[in-house]
Amino acid sequence: MKLFEKITIIGVGLLGASLAKACKERGLVGEIAGYGRNRENLEKARQLKIIDHCPADLAEAVKDADLIVLCTPVSTLVPLLQNMASAVRPGTLITDVGSVKGPVVKGIDQLMPEGVFFVGSHPIAGGENSGLEASTANLYQDAKCIVTPTTATDKTALEKISALWKAVGMKVISLSTDEHDFIFGAVSHLPHIVAYALMNTLGALKTPDGCEVTAYSGAGLRDITRIASSDPVMWRDICLSNRDHLLNLIDEFQQKLEEIRHTIEKGDGEELKKEFMDANKYRLSVI
């Protein structure tokens, strides 16, 4: 069932290209335009028929779109809106895929032209591999998508954006922007910080003979630090955009590490076992 005549995807990487593939496979759109900084990447996407057009000019790319999906780093979203606002026609819907919502939604809402409607979205999909080559039509299947409407959000726009995510196989959940940023600061942003910090700690360690300790690592370390392979630029922007929540969460994590350190220091095996049993329980609830 066709939902939109034309959509423009800005940022044809893993999320943008996967959305384009899913829309084409399911017949959800008439045509798809792509826009981004990397012309070679856009031309490749066009040759592979992931997108139909790739205008070199931002205004040209968005001028007659029914839907614009912003799939670029969170720090670029508000500037993008500033640059394209005058070219977007009334009636157009705009959404994004950013994993920080508070500053993005607030900034974009303040810039929206009359008759153009924005709904913040965060599809919980992706992986350690990024870019066009990693895209797949089933990336969004059976995953969650968070939408973050505000009191200013147009109800019809919210329904249409939610329908798009449902049509590509997602379960749509509505949260406030602050609730979203706290939750994903905890379950996504903090774990990335921990993985980066752990790899940097271990990567700098050497034996007295100068041997790197990571040379002896096994599957366990690879498993718990997989997300340290994620795009550094993207995660830099996410951490800075969700700074307040993330700083508080880092403090809480450091406090828990101190508690465990103290338990080891005093040799309290029973308390240490309880800590690990609690962790087992919480892990089971996740999986």
C-alpha positions in Angstrom: 0.0 0.0 0.0 1.5 3.3 -1.1 1.8 5.8 1.8 3.8 8.6 0.0 4.3 9.6 -3.6 7.8 10.9 -3.0 10.2 10.7 0.0 13.6 12.3 0.3 16.1 10.6 2.4 19.0 12.8 3.6 21.9 10.6 4.5 21.9 7.4 2.5 23.9 5.2 4.9 22.8 2.1 6.9 19.5 3.5 8.2 18.6 5.7 5.2 19.4 3.0 2.6 17.7 0.3 4.6 14.6 2.4 4.8 14.7 3.0 1.1 15.0 -0.7 0.4 12.2 -1.6 2.8 9.9 1.0 1.2 10.6 -0.2 -2.3 10.2 -3.9 -1.4 6.8 -3.2 0.2 5.6 -0.7 -2.4 5.2 2.1 0.2 6.4 5.0 -2.0 6.3 6.1 -5.6 9.8 7.4 -5.8 12.8 8.1 -3.5 15.3 10.9 -3.8 18.6 10.7 -1.8 20.8 13.6 -0.7 24.1 13.7 1.2 27.6 15.0 1.2 29.2 11.9 -0.5 28.3 12.0 -4.2 30.0 8.7 -4.9 27.9 7.0 -2.3 24.7 8.6 -3.7 25.6 7.6 -7.3 26.2 4.1 -6.1 22.8 4.0 -4.3 21.2 5.2 -7.5 22.9 2.6 -9.7 21.9 -0.1 -7.3 18.3 1.3 -7.5 18.1 1.9 -3.8 17.1 5.5 -4.6 15.7 6.9 -7.9 17.3 10.3 -7.9 20.2 12.1 -6.2 20.0 15.8 -6.8 23.2 17.7 -6.0 21.3 20.6 -4.5 19.5 20.3 -1.1 16.7 22.6 -2.1 16.1 20.6 -5.3 16.1 17.3 -3.3 13.4 18.4 -0.9 11.2 20.8 -2.9 8.4 18.4 -3.9 8.7 15.7 -1.3 5.8 14.4 0.7 8.1 13.1 3.4 11.7 14.0 4.3 13.6 11.6 6.5 16.8 13.0 8.2 19.3 10.2 8.6 22.4 12.2 9.4 24.3 12.6 12.8 22.2 14.4 15.5 24.5 17.5 15.5 23.6 18.1 11.9 19.8 17.9 12.1 18.9 21.4 13.2 21.3 23.0 10.8 19.9 20.9 8.0 16.4 22.2 8.8 17.7 25.7 8.7 19.2 25.2 5.3 16.2 23.6 3.6 13.2 25.2 5.4 12.5 27.7 2.6 12.4 25.0 -0.1 10.0 22.6 1.7 6.5 23.0 0.4 3.4 23.2 2.7 2.0 19.8 3.7 5.4 18.0 3.8 6.1 15.8 6.7 9.6 15.6 8.3 11.0 13.0 10.6 14.5 11.8 11.7 16.2 8.7 13.0 18.4 10.3 15.7 19.0 8.6 19.0 18.8 11.9 21.0 15.5 13.7 20.9 15.3 16.6 23.4 17.5 19.2 21.7 16.7 17.9 18.3 12.9 18.1 18.6 13.1 21.5 20.4 15.4 23.0 17.8 13.5 21.7 14.8 10.1 22.7 16.2 11.3 26.3 16.4 12.3 26.3 12.8 9.3 24.6 11.1 7.7 26.6 8.3 3.9 27.2 8.4 2.1 24.0 7.2 5.1 21.7 7.5 5.0 19.1 10.2 7.8 17.4 12.2 7.6 14.2 14.2 10.7 12.9 16.1 11.5 9.3 15.5 14.1 6.8 16.8 14.1 3.4 15.1 16.0 1.0 17.4 17.9 -0.7 14.6 21.4 -0.9 13.3 24.6 -2.7 14.2 28.4 -2.4 14.4 28.7 -2.1 10.6 27.6 1.1 9.0 27.2 2.6 5.5 25.3 1.8 2.4 27.0 -1.6 2.0 25.6 -2.8 5.3 22.0 -1.8 4.5 19.2 -4.4 4.2 15.5 -4.3 3.5 14.7 -6.2 6.7 16.8 -4.1 9.1 13.6 -2.7 10.8 11.6 -5.9 10.9 10.4 -6.7 14.4 12.3 -3.9 16.0 11.0 -1.0 18.1 10.6 2.6 16.9 10.2 5.4 19.4 8.2 8.5 18.4 8.4 11.6 20.6 5.4 13.8 19.9 5.0 17.1 21.8 2.0 19.3 22.5 2.8 21.0 19.2 2.8 17.8 17.1 0.2 17.5 14.5 -1.9 14.4 15.1 -2.4 13.5 11.5 1.4 13.8 10.9 2.0 11.6 13.9 -0.4 8.9 12.5 1.3 9.0 9.1 4.8 8.8 10.4 3.8 5.9 12.8 2.1 4.2 9.8 5.4 4.3 7.9 7.4 2.7 10.7 4.7 0.0 11.2 4.7 -0.7 7.5 8.4 -1.5 7.5 7.8 -4.0 10.3 8.4 -1.9 13.5 6.5 -1.7 16.8 5.9 2.0 17.4 6.1 3.3 21.0 5.4 6.9 22.1 7.6 8.6 24.7 8.3 12.2 25.8 11.6 13.5 24.6 13.1 13.6 28.1 11.9 10.1 29.0 13.4 8.9 25.7 16.8 10.6 26.3 17.0 9.2 29.9 16.1 5.6 28.8 18.5 5.5 25.9 21.2 7.3 27.8 21.0 4.3 30.1 20.5 1.4 27.8 22.5 2.6 24.8 24.7 5.6 25.3 26.2 4.5 28.7 27.1 1.0 27.4 28.9 2.6 24.4 30.9 4.8 26.8 31.8 1.8 28.9 32.8 -0.3 25.9 35.0 2.5 24.5 36.6 3.2 28.0 37.2 -0.5 28.6 38.9 -1.0 25.2 41.1 2.1 25.7 42.1 0.9 29.2 43.0 -2.6 27.9 44.5 -1.3 24.7 47.0 0.7 26.7 48.1 -2.2 29.0 51.3 -4.0 28.4 53.1 -6.8 30.4 56.5 -6.0 32.0 58.0 -7.5 28.8 56.1 -5.1 26.6 53.5 -7.5 25.3 50.0 -6.1 24.6 47.5 -7.8 26.9 44.7 -7.7 24.2 46.8 -10.2 22.2 45.5 -12.9 24.6 41.8 -11.9 24.6 39.1 -14.4 23.7 35.5 -14.4 22.7 34.3 -12.9 26.0 36.1 -9.6 25.5 35.0 -9.5 21.9 31.4 -10.0 22.9 31.2 -7.3 25.6 33.1 -4.7 23.6 31.5 -5.3 20.1 29.9 -1.8 20.2 33.3 -0.2 20.6 33.5 -0.7 16.8 30.6 1.8 16.3 31.1 5.0 14.3 33.2 7.4 16.5 31.8 10.6 14.9 28.2 9.5 15.4 28.8 8.5 19.0 30.7 11.8 19.7 27.6 13.7 18.6 25.2 11.5 20.6 27.2 11.8 23.8 27.5 15.6 23.5 23.8 16.0 22.6 22.6 13.9 25.6 25.2 15.3 27.9 23.2 16.0 31.1 21.6 12.5 31.3 24.8 10.8 30.3 26.9 12.6 33.0 24.4 11.5 35.7 24.4 8.0 34.4 28.3 7.8 34.3 28.2 9.0 38.0 25.8 6.2 38.9 28.0 3.6 37.1 31.1 4.9 38.8 29.4 4.6 42.1 28.5 1.0 41.4 32.1 0.2 40.3 33.3 1.8 43.6 30.9 -0.4 45.6 32.2 -3.5 43.8 35.8 -2.4 44.3 35.2 -1.9 48.0 33.6 -5.4 48.2 36.7 -7.0 46.6 39.0 -4.9 48.7 37.5 -6.2 52.0 37.3 -9.7 50.7 33.5 -10.1 51.1 32.8 -13.1 49.0 29.1 -13.4 49.9 28.5 -9.7 48.9 30.4 -10.2 45.7 28.4 -13.3 44.8 25.2 -11.3 45.5 26.3 -8.6 43.1 27.0 -11.1 40.4 23.7 -12.9 41.1 21.8 -9.7 40.7 23.6 -9.0 37.5 22.6 -12.5 36.2 19.0 -11.7 37.1 18.9 -8.4 35.3 20.7 -9.9 32.3 18.1 -12.7 32.0 15.3 -10.0 32.0 17.0 -8.3 29.1 17.4 -11.4 26.9 
